[in-house]
Structures are given as C-alpha cells and as structure tokens.
Amino acid sequence: MFRGQLRRAALAMLVAILAAAGMQLATGTPAAAVRTVYYDASRTGEFRTNFDQAAQIWNSRVSNVRLLAGTPASITIYVDDGWPRAQPTGLGSGRIWMGRTAVNQGYDRTRIATHEVGHILGLPDRRTGLCSDLMSGSSAPVSCRNANPSAAEASRVNSLFAGTLAAPASTTYTWNDASDISPLVVGGRPATENYPFMVYVSGCTGTLIKGNWAVTAKHCSTPSSVRVGSVNRTSGGTVVRVTRAVNHPSVDVKLLQLASSVTYAPAPIPSTSGAVGTATRIIGWGQTCAPRGCGSAPAVANELDTSIVADSRCSGINGTYEICTNNTNGNSGACYGDSGGPQVRRVNGVWNLIGATSRAGNNNSTCATGPSIYVDLPSIRSWISTQVGGLPV
C-alpha cells in the first residue's frame, strides 16, 4: 500500500514537472480541450438563421472547436449592402459582414455564412472554382449550394485549433476579391448584342470557339461548369460542365473542354489579328470603375470599342504572340473582372475572335491608365486547332 502511494505521488510530481515545462503526459485525458468560440449574429437581420446554420455545420464537421451563440463574443457579425467579407483578428476571433450584393446576385446565403466563418477559423480563400470546396467562394458557380467544408478544410481547422499548424496572418477576405478576379471593361457600355459566343468562367470570361470548347486565360481557375451563350452571367444561355483544361505552354491561354456541345455559334479565329489601327471591341464582366476593389461586377457584360496600337505602347509585351490594345480616350479599357475575355473585330460583318485579355500594359493597378495586353489568338491558331480536333472553318 505504501509503495502504491509512493508511485501515485511520483506520478503526480512528474505530471507537474512536465506541465511546468509545457509538456503533457498521457494519463487517459485528452491532450487538447475543445475550444468554445462565441459568436454574436444579432446584427445580421434576415441572415441570422444562416449564421446559426453555419455554426451547426462547423460543429458537425470539426472536433477541436465549438461555435456557440452568446456574449461576450469573439466573432461579431454585421450586415450591409456590399460584398460579404471577413476580418480575422486571431484564430477564432474577428468580424464578419454579410453583404447583400452577393445574395442579390444569387449566391447561397448559408454557403456565404459558412465560408466567412471559415475565415475566422483560419482558412484562406482558395479559388478553385469547385462547388465542393467551401473556400472556393465566388469562384464556384452562382448555382452552387454546397455549404459544407470539405474533409481537407475541416481537417485543417482541427489542426489549427490543436496547435499543430500555425494560424495564418490576419487579413481581410472579400467574397468577390478584385485582386483574385481579373480585367473587365471600364468606360464601356452594357452589351448591345447578345453575343452567342460569350462564356462566363466563374470570375473570368471566356469565348466559345467550337461547339464543345472555350478559350480563356491560363491564370484563371478552372471551373466545374460555365455559362455559354448569354451576356448575363447569372441567367440565360446554357450551363455546361467542364471536363478538361489544356494550358498553352508559354502564353496566357487555357482551353476548356465542355461535357457536351452547345448550339450557340462560336467565334471564328481568323488567320491574322490585324495591323496597328485596326478597330476592335472588347467585352467582359467585372467592375466598371478604375481603382482596384472600387465596385462590384455587373450581371450584364460591358463592351468597349477600341483599337490595336503599337507594341511599344505596352510594357513587357511579347509582340509575336500578344496584342497591345488601346485605352480609349486615355481612360477606358480592360480592368479587374474579365481575364480571358474576348477581343473581337468584324470580318465581312461577322465578329471574329483575335484576342483574350491577359494583363495591364503599363503595370499600373488602376485600370485604363494605359493600354492592355491581349494574347494574339491567330498567332497560336494552329496549336488551338490541334488541341480541339479542328476549328470550324
């Protein structure tokens, strides 16, 4: 009996010594306690139930943290008319804004709420375009209703709260982050035609070049589906699943193979893009004001009449495979929201596709302050034709 008391005393002393050293001994109790995080959604109006649902979803998917409504809260949630956004101030603490802009455009309320809470739980944006990824956010189609984190996302949250992963640095995440979505049209006008070749590519733009193939920018995420044949990115046309992506080995071009052919007329790619001075038109979705993050993307694509200018006007251009495109009147042109979007010119009354939006031509983050660089699609026409099994004549 005395020896048993000595063993228990020795064990207690060892536990105390290890605890003082920041270590734990396996004694039948869990090494890490579940952390309770309180949230206050009382300021979210009609979206209160969506955040309660978001909390329930996270609680059912992770084991090292539990979200409960209550005060004092480490997560405070608001609502306004902007884009949804999250501002973590630490792991499990911060502020969330439920922005009505995304809801008005058709994004699922509970998916938004669960996504924004995910930021507070340590997850960054990961714009894969996949509906199965909660943190893909607005890069997934508007039709996406998945509000559940993937197994990988849940595992990362568990690891963060277990202390086996370092929490990311604090930043502000925006649902439709302009730094993740690329050029659109500033100074243009809403589309005057229902261009049948327009393709919405989840935050970027593309162009139909064959019944089951579209072209966009290589730096855009590959989406799970695209909307073809409508200038409205939220309605009309046909939504088609993407089965494969093929990147050009050197220029900023990606080809998207569709699961089935559509009946809309593709844009023909001519043999040449045209000389300096050739009149062209650019079309795309995205912010229509110049500074980065200054506004949201319109539902209807905008168009702008412009022209080809000398390569010397664009910094860092590859003249053999790229086009320098004028910023009309010095203040209109491509901007954040439409990478991969079409540059077209009329050939015998038909819009022909000559370019795909790539980047600014003056390295300035404020749009339309200089010309834009478009990939010269006629210069790689033979490569495109080979990849898609022959372009339409």
Secondary structure, DSSP 8 states (H G I E B T S, - for coil): -HHHHHHHHHHHHHHHHHHHTT----SSS-SS--EEEEEE-TT-GGGHHHHHHHHHHHHHH-SSEEEEE-SS-SEEEEEESS--EEEEEETTEEEEEEEHHHHHTT--HHHHHHHHHHHHTT--------TT-GGGGGGS-TT----S--HHHHHHHHHHHHTSS-------EETT-TTTS---EES-EE-SS--TTEEE-SSSEEEEEETTEEEE-TTS---SEEEES-SBTTSSSEEEEEEEEEE-SSSS-EEEEESS--SS------S----TT-EEEEEE-S--SSSTTSS---SB-EEEEEEEE-GGGSTT--TTTEEEE--GGGT-EE-TT-TT-EEEEEETTEEEEEEEEEEESS--SSTTSS-EEEEEGGGGHHHHHHHHT----
